[in-house]
C-alpha cells in the first residue's frame, strides 16, 4: 500500500491487535478464475508459523474456494477505525483557508500463500475459537456445544477452511499526524461532537498525534 512515513505502523503486536478488534477482512486473489474477493471474519495466530497465520472459513459452494486452491498468493485487507474529516475542524481554516477534506483510517494488509483445508476437526476448532472470541464477555455467551451435535455437523459440512501463512504484513494508521497540533485537537473534538460520536477514531487520532488532555 502507499505508505507515507508519518502513517507507517510496523509493530506486529499493534497490527495483530487491530485484526482481533476488527476481524472482518477482505480476502482477494487473482488467477485463472479472474480477480475474486470475499469479506469474511479471520482469526490471527501470531505464534504459529514463521510470522503467524490467518485462519478463516468460506461457504463450500463459494467459487472462490477453487481459485484459492490454485492461487500461490493472496491479500487480506483489514480496516479499523475510520471516518470523514471535515476541514471545518481545522484551526488552519480560520487562519488561511487552505484546507481540504480527508479520510482518516487504520488498515492492515497481509499477504501469503493460501491453503484450503477440508478437515472437520480443524473447522470445529476454528469456529470454536471464533465464537469464543466474539462471545467472550457477553451476559449469556453462546458456545458451539449449545447447539445439537448433528446440526453443527451439518453446518460444518457446508464450509471449508483457509489458512494463510503471513509472508508480508503492512500497517497504516492515517490519523492526522501530518497536521499541526491545533488541527489535530480540532479533529479529536470534532469527531467526539458528531451526532454519532466516533470515539474509536478520535481516540486513535489523539494517541497517534500526541494530543494533550484528549
C-alpha positions as a printed NumPy array, in Angstrom:
array([[  0.   ,   0.   ,   0.   ],
       [  1.041,   3.628,  -0.391],
       [  2.926,   4.335,   2.801],
       [  3.977,   7.866,   3.832],
       [  6.43 ,   7.589,   6.708],
       [  4.213,   9.554,   9.095],
       [  1.483,   6.927,   8.863],
       [  3.573,   3.746,   8.907],
       [  2.983,   1.152,  11.63 ],
       [  5.176,  -1.944,  11.575],
       [  4.918,  -3.307,  15.118],
       [  3.389,  -6.79 ,  14.74 ],
       [  1.634,  -6.699,  18.116],
       [ -0.188,  -3.488,  17.144],
       [ -1.248,  -4.894,  13.785],
       [ -2.404,  -8.205,  15.269],
       [ -4.481,  -6.322,  17.845],
       [ -6.276,  -4.388,  15.11 ],
       [ -7.155,  -7.691,  13.451],
       [ -8.517,  -9.041,  16.739],
       [-10.686,  -5.971,  17.222],
       [-11.771,  -5.685,  13.574],
       [-11.624,  -9.274,  12.27 ],
       [-13.639,  -8.819,   9.067],
       [-11.06 ,  -8.983,   6.294],
       [-11.355,  -8.647,   2.528],
       [ -9.745, -11.757,   1.047],
       [ -8.617, -11.143,  -2.541],
       [ -6.912, -13.414,  -5.055],
       [ -6.198, -13.358,  -8.776],
       [ -5.613, -16.184, -11.236],
       [ -7.27 , -18.169, -13.989],
       [-10.631, -17.587, -12.292],
       [-10.123, -13.839, -12.561],
       [ -9.991, -11.374,  -9.698],
       [-12.058, -12.59 ,  -6.732],
       [-12.761, -11.12 ,  -3.298],
       [-14.834, -12.009,  -0.238],
       [-15.368, -10.335,   3.126],
       [-15.013, -12.936,   5.885],
       [-14.004, -12.907,   9.572],
       [-10.456, -14.031,  10.324],
       [ -8.531, -15.153,  13.354],
       [ -4.825, -14.424,  13.709],
       [ -2.497, -16.895,  15.416],
       [  0.723, -14.882,  15.966],
       [  2.759, -17.73 ,  17.466],
       [  2.263, -20.223,  14.646],
       [  4.473, -20.489,  11.579],
       [  7.355, -18.127,  10.889],
       [  5.39 , -14.895,  11.363],
       [  1.917, -16.036,  12.354],
       [ -1.026, -17.363,  10.359],
       [ -4.529, -16.227,   9.462],
       [ -7.423, -18.69 ,   9.501],
       [-10.982, -18.378,   8.26 ],
       [-13.747, -20.309,   6.557],
       [-15.882, -19.866,   3.459],
       [-19.033, -21.486,   2.173],
       [-18.099, -24.705,   0.398],
       [-20.219, -23.56 ,  -2.565],
       [-18.228, -20.333,  -2.952],
       [-16.363, -20.297,  -6.323],
       [-13.507, -18.535,  -4.57 ],
       [-12.553, -21.865,  -2.979],
       [-11.461, -23.275,  -6.341],
       [ -9.496, -20.109,  -7.056],
       [ -7.725, -20.322,  -3.702],
       [ -6.704, -23.922,  -4.396],
       [ -4.802, -22.662,  -7.45 ],
       [ -3.504, -19.377,  -6.018],
       [  0.127, -19.013,  -4.993],
       [ -0.549, -15.746,  -3.176],
       [ -3.442, -13.737,  -1.803],
       [ -4.108, -10.48 ,   0.019],
       [ -6.25 ,  -9.886,   3.092],
       [ -7.125,  -6.27 ,   3.931],
       [ -8.423,  -5.242,   7.347],
       [ -9.825,  -1.812,   8.197],
       [-10.02 ,  -0.449,  11.729],
       [-11.485,   2.862,  12.929],
       [-12.151,   5.208,  10.013],
       [-14.141,   8.275,   9.107],
       [-14.515,  11.518,   7.194],
       [-12.52 ,  14.528,   8.394],
       [-14.074,  17.891,   7.551],
       [-11.677,  20.842,   7.171],
       [-14.12 ,  22.841,   9.287],
       [-12.461,  21.213,  12.31 ],
       [ -9.027,  22.618,  11.458],
       [ -7.747,  25.755,  13.16 ],
       [ -5.997,  26.43 ,   9.844],
       [ -9.362,  27.043,   8.168],
       [ -9.798,  30.29 ,  10.106],
       [ -6.137,  31.237,   9.696],
       [ -5.684,  30.944,   5.941],
       [ -8.439,  28.726,   4.496],
       [ -6.019,  26.482,   2.597],
       [ -7.59 ,  23.242,   3.785],
       [ -9.421,  20.326,   2.188],
       [-11.338,  17.28 ,   3.481],
       [ -9.693,  13.919,   4.01 ],
       [-10.43 ,  10.465,   5.387],
       [ -8.655,   9.006,   8.411],
       [ -8.311,   5.246,   8.797],
       [ -6.305,   2.373,  10.179],
       [ -5.527,  -0.517,   7.843],
       [ -3.56 ,  -3.754,   7.864],
       [ -2.663,  -5.685,   4.704],
       [ -1.415,  -9.265,   4.836],
       [ -0.054, -11.383,   2.002],
       [  0.669, -15.08 ,   1.924],
       [  0.045, -18.354,   0.075],
       [ -3.462, -19.659,   0.828],
       [ -4.051, -23.264,   1.806],
       [ -7.558, -24.701,   1.556],
       [ -8.333, -27.068,   4.432],
       [-11.105, -29.661,   4.25 ],
       [-10.903, -31.186,   7.719],
       [-13.854, -31.39 ,  10.109],
       [-11.795, -31.315,  13.312],
       [ -9.82 , -28.302,  12.08 ],
       [-13.025, -26.478,  11.176],
       [-14.639, -27.302,  14.506],
       [-11.644, -25.847,  16.339],
       [-11.72 , -22.74 ,  14.162],
       [-15.404, -21.961,  14.656],
       [-14.969, -22.679,  18.353],
       [-12.121, -20.159,  18.582],
       [-14.014, -17.583,  16.529],
       [-17.154, -17.999,  18.604],
       [-15.254, -17.779,  21.879],
       [-13.566, -14.546,  20.793],
       [-16.848, -12.884,  19.838],
       [-18.958, -14.239,  22.701],
       [-16.432, -13.503,  25.456],
       [-17.762, -11.015,  27.987],
       [-21.42 , -11.343,  26.998],
       [-24.006, -11.843,  29.723],
       [-25.082, -15.178,  28.248],
       [-22.282, -16.319,  25.921],
       [-23.215, -18.86 ,  23.272],
       [-20.916, -21.834,  22.636],
       [-20.812, -24.242,  19.719],
       [-21.72 , -27.099,  22.067],
       [-25.003, -25.327,  22.893],
       [-26.415, -26.422,  19.532],
       [-27.364, -30.044,  18.71 ],
       [-24.332, -32.026,  17.551],
       [-25.964, -33.245,  14.334],
       [-26.931, -29.675,  13.448],
       [-23.347, -28.459,  13.939],
       [-22.044, -31.402,  11.908],
       [-24.305, -30.372,   9.039],
       [-23.171, -26.753,   9.24 ],
       [-19.521, -27.83 ,   9.222],
       [-20.098, -29.862,   6.059],
       [-21.246, -26.662,   4.348],
       [-17.984, -24.771,   4.936],
       [-14.323, -25.132,   4.106],
       [-11.255, -23.659,   5.774],
       [ -8.457, -21.43 ,   4.552],
       [ -5.109, -20.867,   6.25 ],
       [ -2.692, -18.136,   5.191],
       [  0.887, -18.123,   6.498],
       [  1.856, -14.48 ,   6.91 ],
       [  4.669, -13.678,   4.478],
       [  4.198,  -9.897,   4.444],
       [  2.325,  -7.556,   6.774],
       [  1.865,  -3.793,   6.409],
       [  0.099,  -1.343,   8.663],
       [ -1.044,   2.202,   8.024],
       [ -2.594,   4.454,  10.656],
       [ -3.548,   7.71 ,   8.908],
       [ -4.567,   9.789,  11.921],
       [ -3.849,  13.443,  11.034],
       [ -0.191,  13.091,  12.073],
       [  0.71 ,  15.4  ,   9.167],
       [ -1.394,  18.256,  10.594],
       [ -0.3  ,  20.882,  13.103],
       [ -1.306,  20.286,  16.728],
       [ -4.204,  22.811,  16.722],
       [ -5.692,  20.952,  13.752],
       [ -5.315,  17.569,  15.481],
       [ -7.054,  18.949,  18.549],
       [ -9.871,  20.161,  16.317],
       [-10.204,  16.734,  14.7  ],
       [-10.457,  14.962,  18.059],
       [-13.045,  17.411,  19.343],
       [-14.977,  17.318,  16.088],
       [-15.189,  13.533,  15.98 ],
       [-16.457,  13.458,  19.551],
       [-19.055,  16.15 ,  18.848],
       [-20.631,  14.369,  15.866],
       [-24.303,  13.387,  16.038],
       [-22.989,   9.84 ,  16.318],
       [-19.612,  10.319,  18.044],
       [-16.726,   8.398,  16.502],
       [-14.836,   7.693,  19.718],
       [-12.643,   4.859,  18.362],
       [-11.269,   7.145,  15.648],
       [-10.99 ,  10.14 ,  17.982],
       [ -9.008,   8.058,  20.46 ],
       [ -6.584,   6.912,  17.775],
       [ -6.079,  10.447,  16.441],
       [ -5.352,  11.589,  19.998],
       [ -2.947,   8.703,  20.612],
       [ -1.091,   8.908,  17.313],
       [ -0.97 ,  12.694,  17.326],
       [  0.081,  13.113,  20.959],
       [ -2.94 ,  15.35 ,  21.509],
       [ -2.804,  16.607,  25.114],
       [ -5.711,  16.176,  27.529],
       [ -7.704,  14.224,  24.934]])
